[in-house]
C-alpha cells in the first residue's frame, strides 16, 4: 500500500465497495460504488455498519443479513 499523498488528505482515499444483503423473506439487494474515505477518520467496520444500515433502510427493513462485503482501495 502506498503512502497517502496531499491529494488523498484533501479528497479522501478512493475505495470500491460491494455489499449484498438478504432480508427475512429471502429478498436480496446489492450496493456498490466508490467511496472517498479518510482512513484517519473512519474504519472498515464503521463503513460496513453505515452501508448495512443504509441498505436495510432501502429494503424497508430494520435489519438484514450480509451475504457479501468487500472494501478495497480503488487502485490497480
C-alpha positions, -999 to 999 in steps of 0.1 A, spaced: 0 0 0 14 34 -9 17 63 14 -11 89 13 -5 120 -7 -16 155 -1 -44 150 -26 -56 119 -6 -58 140 25 -79 167 8 -102 145 -12 -101 112 8 -89 79 -5 -110 62 -31 -123 27 -21 -145 4 -42 -172 -14 -22 -198 -41 -28 -223 -52 -2 -250 -78 -8 -277 -84 19 -307 -106 23 -339 -98 41 -360 -121 63 -381 -133 34 -352 -141 11 -352 -108 -8 -317 -96 -17 -302 -63 -27 -267 -51 -36 -249 -17 -32 -217 -10 -50 -197 21 -58 -167 42 -49 -165 59 -16 -139 86 -8 -129 80 28 -103 94 52 -87 65 69 -77 87 98 -114 94 105 -132 62 96 -127 24 98 -137 -6 78 -161 -16 105 -177 18 107 -182 20 69 -196 -16 68 -221 -7 95 -232 25 77 -237 7 44 -255 -22 60 -279 2 78 -284 22 46 -292 -9 26 -316 -22 52 -335 11 51 -336 10 13 -351 -25 16 -376 -12 42 -363 -34 69 -348 -29 104 -320 -55 98 -305 -76 71 -281 -105 69 -250 -96 49 -241 -122 23 -211 -105 8 -190 -74 17 -158 -62 0 -140 -29 5 -107 -23 -14 -86 6 -24 -96 18 -59 -62 12 -75 -45 -14 -96 
